[in-house]
Amino acid sequence: MSIVGFCTINDQPPINVISLEEKVKNVTEKETSKESTKYTSKDLLKSPFLWLIAGSYMSVFAAKTAAVDWSQLYLMEDRQFSQLRASSFVSSLESGGFFGGILAGYLTDILMKKYEGRMQGSPRILAAIIFMGGVAASLYAFVNFVTLDSSQVFVTVLGMVLGGCLYGPIAIYGILAAESYPAAVSGTAHAYVALSANIGAMLAGLPFSYVAQLYGWSASFVFIFLMVSFTVVIMVLLKDLKPKVEKQE
């Protein structure tokens, strides 16, 4: 009989029975949802953290667009690369971007587990700073060390590193914007930073090519390098910003 009882008795509570912890959780979620609905898209514009993410997104997207659209022309006209060799650099950029996106997700998860609750800002910003530093270093090497005599292995590896560092923060900034604000305005926050990315892509068009026309391709990529470097400094100084949003009176 004990064996039959052991096999047949169900020790799980009925489906309609809700534990005290679940009740508290449901009440908390309802209160949080009600609290978040009072915010509007205009309230987001008062958040310094959102402006930090938007500016950083604009910077890295300008660098990404310039690297993908203009690096081949720069290598052919300024460094006298063949069309095949110059186009292979663009391919290495995109290949590195594939691994950069995966690495960004893996690294941010590690940082969240290690530093969540131990720093004022989001731990994901640390990963973005690392990638942005890699972008600045790669652009510096691209302008100063890539010559006609450079080995194809070096050029390809540099392209993959640059691509990985470019696409890494692109993957991070959207997550940062969406997860850092109440659910009622998280989509708008993501839209704002995505808009800044589009502005960055625009800056990599006519203004960038105009600088190249006046001062040469090297000067244009130096300009992108300085812009990214400035962004890294700002991110380091403001990494502890809290992603808060205040209700307008």
C-alpha positions in Angstrom: 0.0 0.0 0.0 2.9 2.4 0.8 4.3 1.8 -2.7 0.9 2.5 -4.3 0.5 5.6 -2.2 3.9 6.9 -3.1 3.3 6.4 -6.8 -0.2 7.9 -6.9 -0.3 10.8 -4.3 0.4 14.1 -6.0 2.1 16.6 -3.6 1.6 19.5 -6.0 -0.9 22.1 -4.9 -4.1 22.6 -7.0 -3.7 24.9 -10.0 -6.1 27.5 -8.6 -4.1 27.9 -5.4 -1.7 30.9 -5.5 1.1 31.2 -3.0 1.7 34.3 -0.9 5.0 35.0 -2.9 3.1 34.9 -6.2 0.4 37.3 -4.9 3.1 39.7 -3.7 4.8 39.4 -7.1 1.6 40.0 -9.0 0.8 43.1 -6.9 4.3 44.5 -7.4 4.2 44.0 -11.2 0.8 45.7 -11.4 2.1 48.7 -9.3 5.2 48.9 -11.5 3.1 48.8 -14.7 0.8 51.5 -13.4 3.8 53.6 -12.3 5.4 53.3 -15.7 2.3 54.4 -17.7 2.5 57.9 -16.3 5.6 58.7 -18.3 5.6 60.1 -21.8 8.1 60.3 -24.6 8.9 63.9 -23.7 10.0 62.8 -20.2 12.7 60.7 -21.8 14.4 63.8 -23.2 15.2 64.9 -19.7 17.3 61.8 -19.0 21.1 62.4 -19.4 21.7 58.7 -19.7 19.6 58.5 -22.9 21.5 61.4 -24.4 24.8 59.6 -23.5 23.6 56.4 -25.3 22.2 58.4 -28.2 25.5 60.3 -28.7 27.6 57.2 -28.5 25.3 55.3 -30.9 25.6 58.2 -33.4 29.4 58.2 -33.1 29.8 54.4 -33.6 27.3 54.3 -36.5 29.1 57.1 -38.2 32.3 55.2 -37.9 30.7 52.0 -39.1 29.1 53.6 -42.1 32.4 55.4 -43.0 34.4 52.2 -42.7 32.0 50.1 -44.8 31.2 52.7 -47.4 34.6 54.5 -47.8 37.4 52.3 -46.7 37.6 50.5 -50.0 37.9 53.8 -51.9 40.5 55.1 -49.3 42.7 52.0 -49.7 42.5 52.2 -53.5 43.1 55.9 -53.9 45.3 56.7 -50.9 47.1 53.4 -50.3 47.2 52.2 -53.9 45.6 48.9 -53.1 44.1 46.8 -55.9 40.3 46.6 -56.1 40.3 43.0 -55.0 42.6 43.6 -52.0 40.6 46.7 -51.0 37.3 44.9 -51.2 38.6 42.0 -49.1 39.0 44.5 -46.3 35.3 45.4 -46.4 34.5 41.7 -46.4 36.7 41.2 -43.3 34.8 44.1 -41.6 31.5 42.3 -42.0 32.9 39.0 -41.0 34.3 40.5 -37.8 30.9 42.1 -37.2 29.3 38.7 -37.0 31.6 37.6 -34.2 31.4 41.1 -32.6 27.7 40.9 -32.1 27.9 37.4 -30.4 30.8 38.6 -28.2 28.9 41.6 -27.2 26.0 39.5 -25.9 28.3 37.1 -24.1 30.4 39.9 -22.5 27.4 42.0 -21.3 25.8 39.0 -19.7 29.1 38.3 -17.8 29.3 41.9 -16.7 25.6 42.0 -15.6 26.2 38.9 -13.4 29.3 40.4 -11.9 28.5 44.1 -11.4 24.7 44.3 -11.3 23.8 46.2 -8.1 27.5 47.1 -7.4 27.6 50.1 -9.7 25.3 53.1 -10.1 25.0 52.8 -13.9 24.3 49.8 -16.1 27.1 47.2 -16.3 26.5 46.9 -20.0 28.0 50.4 -20.5 31.4 48.9 -19.5 31.2 46.5 -22.4 30.3 49.3 -24.8 33.4 51.3 -23.5 35.6 48.3 -24.2 34.3 48.0 -27.8 34.5 51.7 -28.4 38.1 51.7 -27.3 38.7 48.9 -29.7 37.2 51.0 -32.5 39.5 53.9 -31.7 42.6 51.7 -31.6 41.7 50.0 -34.8 41.0 53.2 -36.7 44.4 54.5 -35.5 46.1 51.4 -36.8 44.1 51.6 -40.0 45.3 55.2 -40.8 48.9 54.9 -39.6 50.0 51.3 -40.2 48.2 50.1 -43.3 50.3 50.6 -46.3 50.8 49.0 -49.7 53.5 46.9 -48.2 51.3 45.6 -45.4 50.7 41.8 -45.4 47.3 40.7 -46.4 47.0 38.8 -43.1 47.5 41.9 -41.1 45.0 43.9 -43.2 42.4 41.1 -42.9 42.9 40.7 -39.1 42.7 44.4 -38.6 39.4 44.5 -40.6 37.9 41.7 -38.5 38.9 43.4 -35.3 37.5 46.7 -36.4 34.3 45.1 -37.6 33.8 43.3 -34.4 34.4 46.4 -32.3 32.0 48.4 -34.5 29.1 45.9 -34.4 29.5 45.1 -30.7 28.3 48.4 -29.3 25.7 48.7 -32.0 24.1 45.6 -30.5 24.5 46.9 -26.9 23.1 50.4 -27.3 19.7 49.2 -28.4 19.4 46.9 -25.4 20.6 49.6 -23.0 17.9 52.0 -24.2 15.1 49.4 -24.1 15.9 47.9 -20.7 16.8 51.0 -18.8 13.4 52.7 -18.9 9.8 51.8 -17.9 8.0 49.4 -20.2 5.5 52.1 -21.3 8.3 54.2 -22.9 11.0 51.6 -23.6 10.1 51.4 -27.3 10.3 55.2 -27.6 13.7 55.2 -25.9 15.0 52.6 -28.4 13.5 54.7 -31.3 15.3 57.8 -30.0 18.7 56.2 -30.0 18.0 54.5 -33.3 17.3 58.0 -34.8 20.7 59.2 -33.5 22.3 56.2 -35.3 20.6 57.3 -38.5 22.0 60.8 -38.0 25.5 59.3 -37.6 25.0 57.5 -40.9 24.1 60.8 -42.5 27.3 62.4 -41.1 29.3 59.7 -42.7 27.9 60.7 -46.1 28.2 64.2 -47.4 30.2 65.8 -44.5 32.7 63.0 -44.5 33.2 63.0 -48.2 33.5 66.8 -48.2 36.3 66.6 -45.7 38.0 64.0 -47.9 37.7 66.3 -50.9 39.3 69.2 -49.0 42.0 67.4 -47.0 42.2 63.8 -48.3 41.0 60.4 -47.2 43.5 60.1 -44.4 42.2 63.3 -42.8 38.7 62.0 -42.9 39.5 58.8 -41.1 41.5 60.8 -38.6 38.4 62.9 -38.0 36.4 59.7 -37.3 39.1 58.5 -35.0 39.0 61.7 -33.0 35.3 61.6 -32.8 35.2 58.0 -31.5 38.1 58.8 -29.0 36.2 61.8 -27.7 33.1 59.5 -27.2 35.1 57.0 -25.3 36.4 59.7 -22.9 32.8 61.0 -22.3 31.5 57.4 -21.7 34.2 56.7 -19.2 33.5 59.9 -17.3 29.7 59.4 -17.3 29.6 55.6 -16.9 27.9 55.9 -13.5 24.9 57.8 -14.8 21.6 56.3 -13.7 19.1 55.6 -16.4 16.3 57.5 -14.7 13.4 59.4 -16.2 11.5 62.2 -14.4 7.9 63.2 -14.9 7.4 66.7 -16.4 5.4 69.0 -14.2 
